[in-house]
Amino acid sequence: VTIVCNQWLKKIMVNEFNVPEHQIKVMHYGFNTEQFILNSKKPATMLRPANKKVILYAGRLVELKGVNYLISALHELKQLREDWVCWIAGSGEKEDELKAQVNSLGLNENVLFLGKRDDIPSILKQTDILVLPTLIENQPISVIEAQIAGKAIIASDVGGIPEIIEHGVTGLLTPPKNTTMLTNNLNLLLTNNKLRKSLGANAKKWGMTHWSIDLGMLKLMRIYKDAMKGRML
């Protein structure tokens, strides 16, 4: 039995690696929601600036994550409004290049690089929007964490993401590399407080059930038991 976390990866296994479809079981990775909520109650290590909303990117600073497209979108957003800041949490091979992009676009007062962090739960508590401008993705931890934290999410419509975000209900999906659409979605959520809070509340309600590690363990045990029965037959 081959276990994958979404239908997107299942199709890749079947079509590109010729794994028999009947051999594949789909189940999500378990996530310790209780521990995450406990960690989010720790004292804040970052304090949000007064009278500004906080946009957060949390992840590796590598090409596939598309952070350069987020920065370009933020440049467009600055032409519309300046009631926001963006925190970029993470490190990676593109860090210096991304910092140079921020500097060249005059975003030094709007974008703050936080470096590699181990306190994302408390940071998320201080933010309003989680953005994942990735070019390809399987099952992103940053989205899972934002859902548990009850935050509005904007993410690329790629890979397994559409299976965990329902557009307009638990988040907003945007085409990868489309900075204009990303800018529009950011502007929408910064403007529409009701929609932003509704997306976050819906995401948390869905996430607290879907990502339950207890339910995940039960599903995993069923898969193992069914596999063992097959061997005995």
C-alpha positions in Angstrom: 0.0 0.0 0.0 1.2 3.5 -0.9 -0.1 6.3 1.3 -0.3 9.9 -0.1 -1.8 13.0 1.4 -4.0 14.2 -1.5 -5.5 13.4 -4.9 -3.0 15.6 -6.7 -0.1 13.4 -5.5 -2.1 10.2 -6.2 -2.5 11.3 -9.9 1.3 11.8 -10.1 2.0 8.4 -8.6 -0.4 6.7 -11.0 0.4 8.6 -14.2 4.1 9.3 -13.8 5.3 6.3 -11.7 2.8 3.7 -12.8 1.7 2.8 -9.3 -1.5 0.8 -9.5 -4.4 3.0 -8.5 -6.0 0.4 -6.2 -2.8 0.3 -4.2 -2.9 3.9 -3.2 -4.6 5.3 -0.1 -5.2 9.0 0.4 -5.1 10.5 3.9 -3.7 13.7 5.2 -0.7 14.2 7.5 -1.7 14.4 11.1 -1.2 17.7 12.9 -1.1 18.3 16.6 -3.6 21.0 16.8 -3.7 21.0 20.7 0.0 21.6 20.9 -0.1 24.4 18.3 -2.9 26.2 20.2 -0.9 25.8 23.4 2.2 27.3 21.8 0.2 30.2 20.4 -0.6 31.3 24.0 3.1 31.9 24.7 4.1 35.6 25.0 4.3 37.4 21.7 7.8 37.7 20.3 6.6 40.1 17.6 4.3 43.0 18.2 2.1 44.3 15.4 2.6 48.0 14.6 -0.2 50.3 15.6 -2.9 51.0 13.0 -1.5 48.5 10.5 -2.6 45.1 9.4 0.0 42.3 9.2 0.5 40.1 6.2 2.7 37.0 6.9 4.7 34.7 4.7 6.2 31.7 6.6 8.4 29.2 4.8 11.7 28.6 3.0 13.1 31.4 0.9 13.7 29.4 -2.3 12.6 29.9 -5.9 9.7 27.4 -5.8 8.0 29.3 -3.0 7.4 32.4 -5.3 8.2 35.0 -2.6 9.6 37.3 -5.3 6.0 37.4 -6.8 4.7 38.4 -3.4 7.2 41.2 -3.1 6.2 42.5 -6.6 2.5 42.3 -5.5 3.3 44.3 -2.4 4.9 47.0 -4.5 1.6 47.2 -6.4 -0.3 47.2 -3.1 1.7 50.1 -1.8 0.4 52.3 -4.7 -3.1 51.6 -3.4 -2.6 51.8 0.4 0.0 51.8 3.2 -2.0 50.5 6.1 -0.1 47.2 6.2 3.2 45.6 6.9 4.5 42.2 5.6 6.5 39.9 7.8 8.6 37.3 5.9 9.6 34.4 8.3 12.1 31.9 7.0 15.5 31.6 5.5 17.0 30.1 2.3 19.2 30.5 -0.7 17.1 33.4 -2.1 17.1 35.5 1.0 19.8 38.1 -0.1 18.1 38.3 -3.5 14.7 38.9 -2.0 16.1 41.6 0.4 17.7 43.3 -2.6 14.3 43.2 -4.4 12.6 44.8 -1.4 15.3 47.5 -1.3 15.0 48.2 -5.0 11.2 48.6 -4.9 11.4 51.0 -1.9 9.6 48.6 0.5 12.1 48.6 3.4 9.6 50.3 5.7 6.8 47.9 4.6 8.5 44.5 4.6 10.4 42.9 7.5 12.5 39.8 7.2 12.2 37.8 10.5 14.7 35.0 9.7 14.2 31.4 10.6 11.7 31.1 13.5 10.5 28.5 15.9 7.7 30.7 17.3 5.3 30.8 14.3 2.2 30.1 16.5 2.7 33.3 18.5 3.6 35.2 15.3 0.4 34.1 13.6 -1.5 35.3 16.5 -0.3 38.9 15.7 -1.1 38.6 12.0 -4.2 39.2 9.8 -3.4 37.4 6.5 -1.2 34.4 5.6 0.0 34.4 2.0 1.6 31.5 0.2 2.6 32.5 -3.3 4.2 29.2 -4.1 4.7 27.8 -7.6 4.1 24.1 -6.6 3.0 22.6 -3.3 2.0 19.3 -1.8 0.4 19.9 1.7 1.8 23.1 3.1 2.3 23.3 6.9 2.0 27.1 6.8 -1.6 26.8 5.5 -2.4 24.2 8.1 -1.1 26.4 10.9 -2.9 29.5 9.6 -6.2 27.5 9.5 -5.8 26.3 13.1 -5.0 29.9 14.0 -8.2 31.1 12.3 -6.5 33.4 9.8 -7.5 34.4 6.4 -5.3 32.7 3.7 -4.4 33.6 0.2 -2.6 30.8 -1.6 -1.6 29.7 -5.1 -4.0 27.5 -6.9 -1.5 24.7 -7.4 -0.7 21.1 -6.4 -2.7 19.9 -3.4 -3.7 23.4 -2.1 -7.2 23.4 -3.8 -8.0 20.3 -1.8 -7.5 22.0 1.5 -8.8 25.6 0.7 -12.2 26.2 -0.7 -12.1 29.4 -2.7 -14.2 32.2 -1.1 -15.1 30.0 1.9 -11.9 29.0 3.8 -9.5 31.2 1.8 -8.7 32.7 -1.5 -6.9 30.9 -4.3 -4.9 32.9 -6.9 -3.0 31.8 -10.0 0.7 31.4 -9.5 3.0 34.2 -10.7 -0.1 36.5 -11.2 1.0 39.5 -9.1 -2.0 41.6 -10.2 -4.5 39.0 -8.9 -2.4 38.6 -5.7 -2.5 42.4 -5.2 -6.3 42.4 -5.7 -6.8 39.7 -3.2 -4.6 41.3 -0.6 -6.4 44.7 -1.2 -9.8 42.9 -0.9 -9.0 41.3 2.5 -7.4 44.5 3.8 -10.5 46.4 2.9 -13.2 43.9 3.8 -12.9 43.1 7.5 -16.0 41.0 7.5 -14.8 38.8 4.6 -11.3 38.4 6.2 -12.7 37.4 9.5 -15.3 35.0 7.9 -12.6 33.3 5.9 -10.5 32.8 9.0 -13.3 31.5 11.1 -14.4 29.1 8.4 -10.8 27.9 7.9 -10.4 27.2 11.7 -13.7 25.3 11.8 -12.7 23.1 8.9 -9.1 22.7 10.0 -9.8 21.7 13.6 -11.8 18.7 12.3 -9.8 17.8 9.1 -6.3 18.0 10.7 -7.1 16.1 13.9 -4.2 13.9 14.6 -6.5 11.4 16.5 -8.7 11.0 13.4 -5.6 10.7 11.3 -4.2 7.9 13.5 -7.5 6.0 13.3 -7.5 6.2 9.5 -3.9 5.1 9.3 -4.6 2.1 11.5 -7.5 1.1 9.3 -5.2 1.2 6.3 -2.6 -1.0 8.0 -5.3 -3.5 9.1 -6.8 -3.7 5.6 -3.3 -4.3 4.2 -2.7 -7.0 6.7 -5.9 -8.7 5.9 -4.9 -8.6 2.2 -1.7 -10.4 3.0 -3.4 -13.1 5.0 -5.8 -13.7 2.1 
